[in-house]
Amino acid sequence: MADKSSEIRGFRTTFTIIGVLYIAMASSMLLRGVGVLRDFGVPESAIAEPVLQDFFFFFYQCMAAMGALKVLFGHVTRTRATQTVVASVFCVLSLLIAVRDLSTSDSRFGNHLYHGDKTLVFVGIGLALACAFGWLAACGLQKRRQT
């Protein structure tokens, strides 16, 4: 077992909280079903398509699995060096997801694929996650420089 002083403070807690929130958000979408896409301006004809329904459930099942993996990473990543790498990777991935969400948002930066102000919520979530993971990565790098 790694020495607790060599770990990034809050790493396990942050990854666990974010993972559980991911599982909760995905589960909420799965429980509400594909009809929730009406809130984003998706036409009824598209919602009725079996391919979209299949993809919707696949996507949110994968999102729940990603939440579980975040919890797992939080609990099995022990050393400061590996925690820094894991936090950095999740920071970059969160930024890429935020950019992708922005590109389809109903904003001057998006292509208006989805409609309504709610489309920017996903961008905000991605940026908040990037900040949380980036903070952990910065803490890992800062402490490493001091030692």
Buried (B, 14 or more C-beta within 10 A) or exposed (E): EEEEEBBBEBBBEBBBBBBBBBBEBBBEBBEEEBEBBEEBBBEEEEBEEEEBBEEBBEEBBEBBEBBBBBBEBBEEBBBBEBBBBBBBEBBBBBBEBBEEBBEBBBBEEBEEEBEEEEBBEBBEBBBEBBEBBBBBBBBBBEBEEEE
